[in-house]
Amino acid sequence: MKFLEYTPLERINDFLDNLSLGECTIKGCLEAYSCKHTGTDKKLSLSLEHEILDYLGRSSDTDSSSPVDHLLSRSSRKTLIYLVLTLYHMYPDYDFSVVKAHQFFTEESWDSFKQIFDMYMFEASKEWVEANGDGSLLETLKEALDEVVKLSECEIYSYNPNSDADPFSERGAIWSFSFFFYNRKLKRIVSFRFLCLSNLVVEGLLPNELGYGEDEEIFDDMDM
């Protein structure tokens, strides 16, 4: 996997680098990778493949409705391995289990991504228009992604791990999302991680255990 530099992605990254919104801060990062193996990728890829095959072998006695049935396809295993390799390059100090990771990946559509983005990045999008005045943040993001991975040919995945398997967790996080845009033909992946932090927790004014099951409290002064 090779990190790829694209100016349209960097423009959005610069904007989402600690965007302060009063009591909250929005952070976001887009990273593009080529799926061509570099360095230790080939060895790691083989290790991940063996891990999957071993898991499938141990699961062979389960019934036909097993949630790992899709991994019987080599194409599906290859996609999962690319996604996990991307995670490794994003967080090289974290030890990902491909078997565990597959449980947290969900195939999405552009519409499902857009719904989440519109809801949670509403205030950030308003700030973008005020700062740039040249189209919406979502439209700019869509154009950037299309330039890098051609959205019409992409498979989109979300990654929603539990707390024990989440390398993205940060102190004071209220919510966070991770999406991967994979173009099989171009052999490219773009990862997009965006999250909201409570400035009160980050600055040590409140304990980390805020209990934000009631997200509305932190959004009281934000138009959702």
N, C-alpha and C positions, 0 to 999 in steps of 0.2 A: 504494500500500500504506500503510495507516494502522495504527500501533501501537495495540493495544487493551489496556486495563488490566482485569485480572480478579483479584479478591482471592484466590480459591482457588489460582491459579497463583503469586501472590506468596508465599503461605504456604509452598509447596514450595520456591520460590526462596530464601527466607530460610533454610530448613533446609539447603539444599545449597550455601550460600555458604561455601566453604572449610571443609567438614566434615573435621576432623582425625581420622585413624584410626591413630595411632602413626606408622609410617614413611611412611604415605600420606595424601593429602588428596583427598577426593572433591569435585568441583565440578559443579554442574548449573544449567541455566538454561532456563526455559520462556518463550517469547515468542509472543504472539498478534497476528495481523495480519488486517486486512480486505483483500480482494483488489481493492477499488475503487482506481482510479488516483488518485494525488495527486502534486502537484509535477511532477517530471520523469519520472514513471513511464510516461506515455503515450509519450513520445519514446523512452525506453529500451526499452519493450515492442516498439515498431515496429522498432527497431534489432535486437533479439534475433530477431524474426520474420524479418527480412531475412537475418540471419546463418544461420538454420536453412534457409531456402529456398535460399540460395546453396549451402550445404553439400549439400542434397538434389540440387540441379542437378549439382554436381560428382560426386555419387555415383551418378548415374542409370545409369552404364554397368556398375555392379556387378551381381552375380547377385541372384536373388529372395530369397536368404537373408540379405540385408544387415541388420545389426543396427539400422539407422536406419529400417527400413520403417515402424515404428510412428509415426514423425514425419510420415508422409504424411497422417495424420489431423489435421485442424485442432484437434480437441478435445485430442489428445495434445500438440500443440505449445503450446496455451494452458496446459495444466497445467504443462508444463516451464517456460514463461516465468514463471508465477506462482511456481514453486519458486525459480527463479534470481533473480527480483525480491526474494523473501524473503531470499535470501543477500546481495543487495546492501544491503538495509536493515539486516541484522545486522552486516555488515562493509562499510561504505561506502567504505573506503579500498582495498578489494581489487577488482581488475578480473577479473570472471568471464567466461569464454567459455562461452556457452550450448551450443555444439557439444561442447566438452570436458566440460562439467558433465553432460550427458545420459549420458555413459559411466559416471558414478559414482553415478547414482541407481538404486535397485533397489526395485521394489514389494514391500512386505512385508504380513504379516497381523498381527493383534493377538497371535496365538499366537507368531509368530517374535519379535516385539518383547518379549513377556513372558518368553520363554526367555532372551534376552540380558539383560534387566533383572534377572531372578531370579538369574542366575549372577554378574553383575558388580556388582550393587548389594546383595548379600546383607548385608554388614556395615553399609552405610548404612541398610538396612531395619531391622536390629536396633536401631540407634541411634534411628531414628524412633519405634519402639514404646516404647523406654525414655523418650524425651523427651515423647511425646504420649499414649501409652497408649489411643488411640482408633481402632484399626484399622491395617492395614498401609500402608506407604508406597505400594505398587503400587495398592491399592484407593483410596487417597486421590487418587493421580494419575489413575486411571481415572475417578473421579467428577468431578474438575476438568476433564479433557479432554471428558468427556461434556457438561458444562455449557456449554463454550465451542464445541465443534465437533460434538457428537452422534456419538460413536464408531461407532454402527451405520451411519451414512451416510458414514463417512470412507474415504478412500484413504490408505494409510500408505506412506511412502517412507523409505528410509535413504539417507544420503549418505556414501560411502566413497571419498574422493579419494586419489590418491597424494600423496606428500609435496610435489611441485611444485605441486599444485593445492589444497592444504589450508590455508585461512585460519585454521583452528581450532587448528593445532599450537601447543603451548606447551612450553617447556623443562621437561624432567623428566616428560613425559607417558608413562605406561606403556600405557594404552589410552584410547580415546575413541570415542564414538558420537554420531551426529547423526540424528534422526528428524524427519519432517514429517508432520503429520496434517492432511489437506486435505479440507474439506467443499465439494464443488462447488456444492451448492444454496445454502448460506449464504455462499459466497464468503469463506471464512475459512481461515487456515492457522495451526496452532500448531507452532512448532519446539521441539525438545527436544534440547539438547546436554548430555551428561554425560561426564566424564572422570576419570581417576585420575592424580595426580601423585606422584612420589617426593619426599618431603620432603628426602631426603639430597641429591638433585640440586638442587632448588630452593634449598636453603640453602647450596649450594656445597661440601658435604662429599664429594661424589663427582662425577666428570666426567659429562657428559650422555650419553656413549656407554656406557650400562650393558649393552647387549646383552641386553635383556629379551626374547629369544626364549623364554627359560625363565621365563615369568611366575610360575611357582610359587615362585621364590625370594622375590619380593616379597610373596607371599601366604602364606609359611610360617606366619605367626602369625595368619592370617585363616581363619575357617571358611568354606569354599566348598561 
